[in-house]
């Protein structure tokens, strides 16, 4: 087997592999779109909660909020470490 034959086979294999991946991605996009339309038609997606942007906090309110967030994250990390 010559170098040119090996390069030809590797090129065919590369094109075939990329085609398979592209085909899978197309099928996945189509199926996700169809499932999304089915969910939307059935009303299953209406429970989604949309968050409003909170106004910027300044001064003591921002410091208190940062302290609360830090405490919540610390508690979550401690709980995770305790359970795992």
Buried (B, 14 or more C-beta within 10 A) or exposed (E): EEEEEEEEEEEEEEEEEEEEEEEEEEEEEEEEEEEEEEEEEEEEEEEEEEEEEEEEEEEEEEEEEEEEEEEEEEEEEEEEEEEE
